[in-house]
Amino acid sequence: MSDHDRARELRRRHMHERQAVVFGVLLASLAVAGLGAAALYTDSMSLPFLEREFSVKPTVVAGAVDTYCPPEGALPVPAAQITVDVYNGANIGGLAGRTATDLTDRGFVIGVTENAPSTFTGVARIIYGAAGSAAAYTLQAHLPDAILQNDARTDALLDLIVGKEYTNLLPLEEVVLDPAAPLVGPEGCTPFAEMTAPVPDAAATEEQSAEG
């Protein structure tokens, strides 16, 4: 073999080696990206700059929460008509995704699954508005230890924050829901009418007090 042939063979070998390195790096990068995407999807990892902008983080009220009764005569809502956003408030990887899967198996519709803005030490909280009151009580039948917390939202969407003491949904055979029986709130709950009552105008209240 001439010197020219040997030089050409050496160049060909170096080119093949460089190609192998480049392809190896590309494959490794794709594998890492795939694992990262899977971790983000299952909420086992959270990156603030990749948070989904269309979802709104629930606001959790610390301490005791007044519980409103369900609307008078309200019946359980079919699971297929209830949309739930599930938030991981326990800092346990994959908890929101697992809970969402369990709820899906029971017919609930899942909106988003994400990490909560802060940890929650209880079992769970169900955050809802007046329009979602019956849906909230229906969901609570599957998580009897969950705290009901209302806010000012106008739609029937529910936020479920699962906390550090959460383990599993109540076994389906133990869920007490009669489609024909009105929902019942806990003893001492605040009448639903007070939840929907208009807030008194402060200026008008002061004026009435002055006239009195």
PyRosetta script that sets phi, psi and omega in degrees:
from pyrosetta import init, pose_from_sequence

init()
pose = pose_from_sequence("MSDHDRARELRRRHMHERQAVVFGVLLASLAVAGLGAAALYTDSMSLPFLEREFSVKPTVVAGAVDTYCPPEGALPVPAAQITVDVYNGANIGGLAGRTATDLTDRGFVIGVTENAPSTFTGVARIIYGAAGSAAAYTLQAHLPDAILQNDARTDALLDLIVGKEYTNLLPLEEVVLDPAAPLVGPEGCTPFAEMTAPVPDAAATEEQSAEG")
pose.set_psi(1, 131.6)
pose.set_omega(1, -177.7)
pose.set_phi(2, -75.1)
pose.set_psi(2, 164.7)
pose.set_omega(2, 177.5)
pose.set_phi(3, -60.1)
pose.set_psi(3, -36.6)
pose.set_omega(3, 179.4)
pose.set_phi(4, -63.5)
pose.set_psi(4, -43.1)
pose.set_omega(4, 179.2)
pose.set_phi(5, -66.0)
pose.set_psi(5, -39.9)
pose.set_omega(5, 179.4)
pose.set_phi(6, -64.8)
pose.set_psi(6, -40.5)
pose.set_omega(6, 178.9)
pose.set_phi(7, -64.4)
pose.set_psi(7, -41.3)
pose.set_omega(7, 178.8)
pose.set_phi(8, -65.5)
pose.set_psi(8, -40.5)
pose.set_omega(8, 178.1)
pose.set_phi(9, -64.4)
pose.set_psi(9, -38.0)
pose.set_omega(9, 179.8)
pose.set_phi(10, -66.5)
pose.set_psi(10, -41.4)
pose.set_omega(10, 178.3)
pose.set_phi(11, -63.9)
pose.set_psi(11, -39.9)
pose.set_omega(11, 179.5)
pose.set_phi(12, -63.7)
pose.set_psi(12, -40.4)
pose.set_omega(12, -179.7)
pose.set_phi(13, -65.5)
pose.set_psi(13, -43.0)
pose.set_omega(13, 178.4)
pose.set_phi(14, -62.8)
pose.set_psi(14, -38.7)
pose.set_omega(14, 179.7)
pose.set_phi(15, -64.3)
pose.set_psi(15, -42.1)
pose.set_omega(15, 178.4)
pose.set_phi(16, -63.5)
pose.set_psi(16, -39.2)
pose.set_omega(16, 179.5)
pose.set_phi(17, -65.2)
pose.set_psi(17, -42.1)
pose.set_omega(17, 178.4)
pose.set_phi(18, -63.7)
pose.set_psi(18, -41.1)
pose.set_omega(18, 178.5)
pose.set_phi(19, -62.2)
pose.set_psi(19, -40.7)
pose.set_omega(19, 179.4)
pose.set_phi(20, -63.3)
pose.set_psi(20, -40.7)
pose.set_omega(20, 178.9)
pose.set_phi(21, -65.1)
pose.set_psi(21, -44.6)
pose.set_omega(21, -178.9)
pose.set_phi(22, -61.9)
pose.set_psi(22, -48.0)
pose.set_omega(22, 179.2)
pose.set_phi(23, -62.5)
pose.set_psi(23, -37.5)
pose.set_omega(23, 178.8)
pose.set_phi(24, -63.7)
pose.set_psi(24, -43.4)
pose.set_omega(24, 178.5)
pose.set_phi(25, -64.0)
pose.set_psi(25, -42.5)
pose.set_omega(25, 179.0)
pose.set_phi(26, -61.9)
pose.set_psi(26, -44.4)
pose.set_omega(26, 179.9)
pose.set_phi(27, -64.4)
pose.set_psi(27, -40.9)
pose.set_omega(27, 178.7)
pose.set_phi(28, -64.6)
pose.set_psi(28, -40.1)
pose.set_omega(28, 179.1)
pose.set_phi(29, -64.0)
pose.set_psi(29, -42.1)
pose.set_omega(29, 178.4)
pose.set_phi(30, -63.3)
pose.set_psi(30, -39.5)
pose.set_omega(30, 179.5)
pose.set_phi(31, -64.3)
pose.set_psi(31, -43.8)
pose.set_omega(31, 179.1)
pose.set_phi(32, -64.4)
pose.set_psi(32, -42.2)
pose.set_omega(32, 179.1)
pose.set_phi(33, -62.7)
pose.set_psi(33, -39.9)
pose.set_omega(33, 179.0)
pose.set_phi(34, -64.4)
pose.set_psi(34, -42.6)
pose.set_omega(34, 178.0)
pose.set_phi(35, -65.1)
pose.set_psi(35, -39.8)
pose.set_omega(35, 178.6)
pose.set_phi(36, -64.8)
pose.set_psi(36, -41.5)
pose.set_omega(36, 178.9)
pose.set_phi(37, -63.4)
pose.set_psi(37, -40.8)
pose.set_omega(37, 179.0)
pose.set_phi(38, -64.4)
pose.set_psi(38, -39.6)
pose.set_omega(38, 179.7)
pose.set_phi(39, -65.7)
pose.set_psi(39, -40.7)
pose.set_omega(39, 178.4)
pose.set_phi(40, -67.0)
pose.set_psi(40, -39.6)
pose.set_omega(40, -177.6)
pose.set_phi(41, -65.6)
pose.set_psi(41, -36.1)
pose.set_omega(41, -178.4)
pose.set_phi(42, -92.4)
pose.set_psi(42, 8.9)
pose.set_omega(42, 178.9)
pose.set_phi(43, 59.1)
pose.set_psi(43, 22.4)
pose.set_omega(43, 175.0)
pose.set_phi(44, -81.3)
pose.set_psi(44, -9.8)
pose.set_omega(44, 175.3)
pose.set_phi(45, -144.1)
pose.set_psi(45, 142.8)
pose.set_omega(45, -178.5)
pose.set_phi(46, -132.8)
pose.set_psi(46, 130.1)
pose.set_omega(46, 175.4)
pose.set_phi(47, -118.0)
pose.set_psi(47, 118.9)
pose.set_omega(47, -174.2)
pose.set_phi(48, -54.7)
pose.set_psi(48, -38.7)
pose.set_omega(48, -176.2)
pose.set_phi(49, -77.0)
pose.set_psi(49, -5.3)
pose.set_omega(49, 176.6)
pose.set_phi(50, -110.8)
pose.set_psi(50, 10.7)
pose.set_omega(50, 179.0)
pose.set_phi(51, -61.2)
pose.set_psi(51, 142.0)
pose.set_omega(51, 179.2)
pose.set_phi(52, -72.8)
pose.set_psi(52, 119.4)
pose.set_omega(52, -172.2)
pose.set_phi(53, -69.5)
pose.set_psi(53, -21.7)
pose.set_omega(53, -174.2)
pose.set_phi(54, -79.1)
pose.set_psi(54, -10.9)
pose.set_omega(54, -179.6)
pose.set_phi(55, -97.6)
pose.set_psi(55, 148.0)
pose.set_omega(55, -179.8)
pose.set_phi(56, -110.5)
pose.set_psi(56, 123.9)
pose.set_omega(56, 179.6)
pose.set_phi(57, -65.5)
pose.set_psi(57, 135.5)
pose.set_omega(57, 179.8)
pose.set_phi(58, -70.8)
pose.set_psi(58, 147.8)
pose.set_omega(58, 176.3)
pose.set_phi(59, -96.7)
pose.set_psi(59, 118.9)
pose.set_omega(59, -178.1)
pose.set_phi(60, -99.1)
pose.set_psi(60, 125.2)
pose.set_omega(60, 177.3)
pose.set_phi(61, -87.0)
pose.set_psi(61, 122.5)
pose.set_omega(61, -179.8)
pose.set_phi(62, -75.2)
pose.set_psi(62, 153.1)
pose.set_omega(62, 176.5)
pose.set_phi(63, 82.5)
pose.set_psi(63, -159.8)
pose.set_omega(63, -176.4)
pose.set_phi(64, -68.7)
pose.set_psi(64, 147.3)
pose.set_omega(64, -179.3)
pose.set_phi(65, -128.2)
pose.set_psi(65, 128.5)
pose.set_omega(65, 176.3)
pose.set_phi(66, -67.6)
pose.set_psi(66, 132.9)
pose.set_omega(66, 179.8)
pose.set_phi(67, -101.4)
pose.set_psi(67, 123.7)
pose.set_omega(67, 177.3)
pose.set_phi(68, -90.1)
pose.set_psi(68, 143.8)
pose.set_omega(68, 176.3)
pose.set_phi(69, -67.9)
pose.set_psi(69, 157.5)
pose.set_omega(69, 173.6)
pose.set_phi(70, -70.0)
pose.set_psi(70, 161.3)
pose.set_omega(70, 176.5)
pose.set_phi(71, -57.4)
pose.set_psi(71, 142.6)
pose.set_omega(71, -177.6)
pose.set_phi(72, -59.5)
pose.set_psi(72, 126.8)
pose.set_omega(72, 178.3)
pose.set_phi(73, 80.8)
pose.set_psi(73, 1.8)
pose.set_omega(73, -178.5)
pose.set_phi(74, -67.7)
pose.set_psi(74, 135.2)
pose.set_omega(74, 179.6)
pose.set_phi(75, -97.9)
pose.set_psi(75, 159.2)
pose.set_omega(75, 175.2)
pose.set_phi(76, -55.2)
pose.set_psi(76, 144.2)
pose.set_omega(76, 180.0)
pose.set_phi(77, -92.8)
pose.set_psi(77, 132.7)
pose.set_omega(77, 176.4)
pose.set_phi(78, -55.5)
pose.set_psi(78, 137.7)
pose.set_omega(78, -176.3)
pose.set_phi(79, -55.9)
pose.set_psi(79, -35.5)
pose.set_omega(79, -178.1)
pose.set_phi(80, -65.9)
pose.set_psi(80, -13.1)
pose.set_omega(80, 179.5)
pose.set_phi(81, -102.9)
pose.set_psi(81, 8.0)
pose.set_omega(81, -178.3)
pose.set_phi(82, -114.0)
pose.set_psi(82, 122.8)
pose.set_omega(82, 176.5)
pose.set_phi(83, -103.8)
pose.set_psi(83, 129.7)
pose.set_omega(83, -175.7)
pose.set_phi(84, -125.1)
pose.set_psi(84, 128.2)
pose.set_omega(84, 168.0)
pose.set_phi(85, -92.6)
pose.set_psi(85, 125.2)
pose.set_omega(85, -175.1)
pose.set_phi(86, -106.1)
pose.set_psi(86, 128.6)
pose.set_omega(86, -178.0)
pose.set_phi(87, -121.8)
pose.set_psi(87, 136.9)
pose.set_omega(87, 179.6)
pose.set_phi(88, -87.5)
pose.set_psi(88, 104.3)
pose.set_omega(88, 179.3)
pose.set_phi(89, -103.2)
pose.set_psi(89, 13.6)
pose.set_omega(89, -176.8)
pose.set_phi(90, -110.3)
pose.set_psi(90, -5.4)
pose.set_omega(90, -177.0)
pose.set_phi(91, 58.5)
pose.set_psi(91, 34.7)
pose.set_omega(91, 176.7)
pose.set_phi(92, -111.4)
pose.set_psi(92, 118.6)
pose.set_omega(92, -174.9)
pose.set_phi(93, -54.9)
pose.set_psi(93, 128.4)
pose.set_omega(93, 175.4)
pose.set_phi(94, 82.2)
pose.set_psi(94, 1.9)
pose.set_omega(94, -174.6)
pose.set_phi(95, -65.8)
pose.set_psi(95, -43.9)
pose.set_omega(95, 179.8)
pose.set_phi(96, -63.5)
pose.set_psi(96, -42.0)
pose.set_omega(96, 179.2)
pose.set_phi(97, -63.3)
pose.set_psi(97, -41.4)
pose.set_omega(97, 179.6)
pose.set_phi(98, -66.0)
pose.set_psi(98, -42.7)
pose.set_omega(98, 179.2)
pose.set_phi(99, -64.4)
pose.set_psi(99, -40.7)
pose.set_omega(99, 178.9)
pose.set_phi(100, -62.1)
pose.set_psi(100, -40.0)
pose.set_omega(100, 178.1)
pose.set_phi(101, -63.0)
pose.set_psi(101, -42.3)
pose.set_omega(101, 179.2)
pose.set_phi(102, -63.2)
pose.set_psi(102, -40.2)
pose.set_omega(102, 178.9)
pose.set_phi(103, -69.1)
pose.set_psi(103, -37.9)
pose.set_omega(103, 177.2)
pose.set_phi(104, -61.2)
pose.set_psi(104, -39.6)
pose.set_omega(104, 178.5)
pose.set_phi(105, -61.9)
pose.set_psi(105, -23.2)
pose.set_omega(105, 179.7)
pose.set_phi(106, -97.0)
pose.set_psi(106, 4.8)
pose.set_omega(106, 174.1)
pose.set_phi(107, 100.2)
pose.set_psi(107, -4.2)
pose.set_omega(107, 179.4)
pose.set_phi(108, -71.2)
pose.set_psi(108, 152.8)
pose.set_omega(108, 177.1)
pose.set_phi(109, -96.4)
pose.set_psi(109, 128.5)
pose.set_omega(109, -177.8)
pose.set_phi(110, -101.1)
pose.set_psi(110, 130.9)
pose.set_omega(110, 176.7)
pose.set_phi(111, -86.5)
pose.set_psi(111, -80.3)
pose.set_omega(111, 178.4)
pose.set_phi(112, -125.2)
pose.set_psi(112, 159.0)
pose.set_omega(112, 171.7)
pose.set_phi(113, -127.8)
pose.set_psi(113, 118.0)
pose.set_omega(113, -176.4)
pose.set_phi(114, -146.1)
pose.set_psi(114, 173.4)
pose.set_omega(114, 172.2)
pose.set_phi(115, -79.7)
pose.set_psi(115, 141.0)
pose.set_omega(115, 176.4)
pose.set_phi(116, -73.4)
pose.set_psi(116, 156.9)
pose.set_omega(116, -179.3)
pose.set_phi(117, -66.7)
pose.set_psi(117, -19.2)
pose.set_omega(117, 178.0)
pose.set_phi(118, -151.1)
pose.set_psi(118, 161.8)
pose.set_omega(118, -179.2)
pose.set_phi(119, -77.2)
pose.set_psi(119, 156.4)
pose.set_omega(119, -178.1)
pose.set_phi(120, -132.8)
pose.set_psi(120, 124.4)
pose.set_omega(120, -172.6)
pose.set_phi(121, -84.9)
pose.set_psi(121, -13.5)
pose.set_omega(121, -179.1)
pose.set_phi(122, -82.3)
pose.set_psi(122, -163.2)
pose.set_omega(122, 179.5)
pose.set_phi(123, -78.5)
pose.set_psi(123, -57.2)
pose.set_omega(123, -179.0)
pose.set_phi(124, -168.5)
pose.set_psi(124, 160.0)
pose.set_omega(124, 172.2)
pose.set_phi(125, -130.0)
pose.set_psi(125, 139.1)
pose.set_omega(125, 175.9)
pose.set_phi(126, -112.9)
pose.set_psi(126, 114.7)
pose.set_omega(126, -177.4)
pose.set_phi(127, -104.5)
pose.set_psi(127, 131.3)
pose.set_omega(127, -172.0)
pose.set_phi(128, -152.1)
pose.set_psi(128, 166.8)
pose.set_omega(128, 173.7)
pose.set_phi(129, -109.2)
pose.set_psi(129, 179.9)
pose.set_omega(129, -177.6)
pose.set_phi(130, -57.2)
pose.set_psi(130, -39.2)
pose.set_omega(130, -178.0)
pose.set_phi(131, -68.0)
pose.set_psi(131, -21.1)
pose.set_omega(131, -178.2)
pose.set_phi(132, -105.5)
pose.set_psi(132, 17.7)
pose.set_omega(132, -176.3)
pose.set_phi(133, -61.0)
pose.set_psi(133, -50.1)
pose.set_omega(133, -179.6)
pose.set_phi(134, -64.1)
pose.set_psi(134, -37.2)
pose.set_omega(134, 178.1)
pose.set_phi(135, -65.5)
pose.set_psi(135, -38.4)
pose.set_omega(135, 179.7)
pose.set_phi(136, -64.0)
pose.set_psi(136, -43.6)
pose.set_omega(136, 178.2)
pose.set_phi(137, -66.2)
pose.set_psi(137, -34.1)
pose.set_omega(137, 177.8)
pose.set_phi(138, -64.9)
pose.set_psi(138, -45.3)
pose.set_omega(138, 178.6)
pose.set_phi(139, -64.6)
pose.set_psi(139, -38.6)
pose.set_omega(139, -178.9)
pose.set_phi(140, -62.7)
pose.set_psi(140, -25.9)
pose.set_omega(140, 177.7)
pose.set_phi(141, -62.2)
pose.set_psi(141, -23.9)
pose.set_omega(141, 177.9)
pose.set_phi(142, -89.9)
pose.set_psi(142, -14.8)
pose.set_omega(142, 176.8)
pose.set_phi(143, -136.5)
pose.set_psi(143, 75.2)
pose.set_omega(143, -173.1)
pose.set_phi(144, -57.1)
pose.set_psi(144, -26.1)
pose.set_omega(144, -178.0)
pose.set_phi(145, -89.5)
pose.set_psi(145, 1.4)
pose.set_omega(145, 178.9)
pose.set_phi(146, -72.7)
pose.set_psi(146, 143.0)
pose.set_omega(146, 177.5)
pose.set_phi(147, -89.1)
pose.set_psi(147, 133.9)
pose.set_omega(147, 175.4)
pose.set_phi(148, -89.6)
pose.set_psi(148, 128.5)
pose.set_omega(148, -178.6)
pose.set_phi(149, -134.6)
pose.set_psi(149, 120.1)
pose.set_omega(149, -178.0)
pose.set_phi(150, -93.4)
pose.set_psi(150, 156.5)
pose.set_omega(150, 172.2)
pose.set_phi(151, -141.6)
pose.set_psi(151, -167.2)
pose.set_omega(151, -170.9)
pose.set_phi(152, -91.4)
pose.set_psi(152, 8.8)
pose.set_omega(152, -179.1)
pose.set_phi(153, -60.1)
pose.set_psi(153, 150.6)
pose.set_omega(153, -177.0)
pose.set_phi(154, -104.1)
pose.set_psi(154, -8.5)
pose.set_omega(154, 179.3)
pose.set_phi(155, -100.0)
pose.set_psi(155, -179.4)
pose.set_omega(155, -176.4)
pose.set_phi(156, -96.9)
pose.set_psi(156, 9.5)
pose.set_omega(156, 179.8)
pose.set_phi(157, -65.0)
pose.set_psi(157, 139.4)
pose.set_omega(157, 178.5)
pose.set_phi(158, -109.5)
pose.set_psi(158, 144.1)
pose.set_omega(158, 169.4)
pose.set_phi(159, -108.6)
pose.set_psi(159, 128.0)
pose.set_omega(159, 175.4)
pose.set_phi(160, -115.0)
pose.set_psi(160, 116.8)
pose.set_omega(160, 176.5)
pose.set_phi(161, -105.5)
pose.set_psi(161, 114.8)
pose.set_omega(161, 178.8)
pose.set_phi(162, -91.9)
pose.set_psi(162, 131.6)
pose.set_omega(162, -174.4)
pose.set_phi(163, -104.6)
pose.set_psi(163, -171.3)
pose.set_omega(163, -173.9)
pose.set_phi(164, -67.1)
pose.set_psi(164, -22.8)
pose.set_omega(164, -178.9)
pose.set_phi(165, -94.0)
pose.set_psi(165, 2.0)
pose.set_omega(165, 179.7)
pose.set_phi(166, -74.3)
pose.set_psi(166, 139.7)
pose.set_omega(166, 175.3)
pose.set_phi(167, -120.9)
pose.set_psi(167, -63.5)
pose.set_omega(167, -178.8)
pose.set_phi(168, -151.4)
pose.set_psi(168, 166.9)
pose.set_omega(168, 171.6)
pose.set_phi(169, -67.4)
pose.set_psi(169, 156.4)
pose.set_omega(169, 174.9)
pose.set_phi(170, -62.0)
pose.set_psi(170, 136.0)
pose.set_omega(170, 177.6)
pose.set_phi(171, -49.9)
pose.set_psi(171, 137.8)
pose.set_omega(171, -172.8)
pose.set_phi(172, -57.3)
pose.set_psi(172, -35.5)
pose.set_omega(172, -178.8)
pose.set_phi(173, -70.0)
pose.set_psi(173, -14.0)
pose.set_omega(173, 179.0)
pose.set_phi(174, -98.9)
pose.set_psi(174, -4.7)
pose.set_omega(174, 179.6)
pose.set_phi(175, -72.4)
pose.set_psi(175, 122.0)
pose.set_omega(175, -177.5)
pose.set_phi(176, -98.3)
pose.set_psi(176, 96.7)
pose.set_omega(176, 177.9)
pose.set_phi(177, -142.7)
pose.set_psi(177, 118.0)
pose.set_omega(177, 176.4)
pose.set_phi(178, -107.1)
pose.set_psi(178, 114.3)
pose.set_omega(178, -177.0)
pose.set_phi(179, -54.9)
pose.set_psi(179, -23.3)
pose.set_omega(179, -177.2)
pose.set_phi(180, -99.8)
pose.set_psi(180, -3.3)
pose.set_omega(180, -176.9)
pose.set_phi(181, -106.4)
pose.set_psi(181, 129.9)
pose.set_omega(181, 179.5)
pose.set_phi(182, -59.5)
pose.set_psi(182, 148.2)
pose.set_omega(182, 178.1)
pose.set_phi(183, -68.9)
pose.set_psi(183, 146.0)
pose.set_omega(183, -178.4)
pose.set_phi(184, -123.4)
pose.set_psi(184, 130.9)
pose.set_omega(184, 178.3)
pose.set_phi(185, -85.4)
pose.set_psi(185, 171.2)
pose.set_omega(185, 179.3)
pose.set_phi(186, -70.3)
pose.set_psi(186, 159.1)
pose.set_omega(186, 179.6)
pose.set_phi(187, -59.6)
pose.set_psi(187, 132.8)
pose.set_omega(187, 178.2)
pose.set_phi(188, 84.4)
pose.set_psi(188, 7.0)
pose.set_omega(188, -179.4)
pose.set_phi(189, -66.7)
pose.set_psi(189, 153.3)
pose.set_omega(189, -179.6)
pose.set_phi(190, -77.2)
pose.set_psi(190, 132.8)
pose.set_omega(190, -178.8)
pose.set_phi(191, -52.8)
pose.set_psi(191, 140.1)
pose.set_omega(191, -177.6)
pose.set_phi(192, -59.3)
pose.set_psi(192, -32.3)
pose.set_omega(192, -178.9)
pose.set_phi(193, -58.7)
pose.set_psi(193, -31.1)
pose.set_omega(193, 179.7)
pose.set_phi(194, -73.0)
pose.set_psi(194, -24.6)
pose.set_omega(194, 178.3)
pose.set_phi(195, -70.8)
pose.set_psi(195, -35.1)
pose.set_omega(195, -176.4)
pose.set_phi(196, -99.4)
pose.set_psi(196, -1.6)
pose.set_omega(196, -179.5)
pose.set_phi(197, -66.1)
pose.set_psi(197, 139.3)
pose.set_omega(197, 179.5)
pose.set_phi(198, -64.7)
pose.set_psi(198, 145.0)
pose.set_omega(198, 179.3)
pose.set_phi(199, -76.3)
pose.set_psi(199, 127.4)
pose.set_omega(199, -180.0)
pose.set_phi(200, -59.2)
pose.set_psi(200, 139.7)
pose.set_omega(200, 177.4)
pose.set_phi(201, -72.8)
pose.set_psi(201, 124.3)
pose.set_omega(201, -174.6)
pose.set_phi(202, -61.1)
pose.set_psi(202, -41.4)
pose.set_omega(202, -178.2)
pose.set_phi(203, -64.9)
pose.set_psi(203, -42.0)
pose.set_omega(203, -179.8)
pose.set_phi(204, -65.6)
pose.set_psi(204, -37.7)
pose.set_omega(204, 179.4)
pose.set_phi(205, -64.2)
pose.set_psi(205, -42.6)
pose.set_omega(205, 179.4)
pose.set_phi(206, -65.6)
pose.set_psi(206, -37.8)
pose.set_omega(206, 180.0)
pose.set_phi(207, -65.4)
pose.set_psi(207, -42.2)
pose.set_omega(207, 178.8)
pose.set_phi(208, -63.5)
pose.set_psi(208, -38.9)
pose.set_omega(208, -179.5)
pose.set_phi(209, -65.4)
pose.set_psi(209, -37.8)
pose.set_omega(209, -179.0)
pose.set_phi(210, -68.6)
pose.set_psi(210, -38.8)
pose.set_omega(210, 179.3)
pose.set_phi(211, -68.1)
pose.set_psi(211, -31.8)
pose.set_omega(211, -179.4)
pose.set_phi(212, -72.8)
pose.dump_pdb("model.pdb")
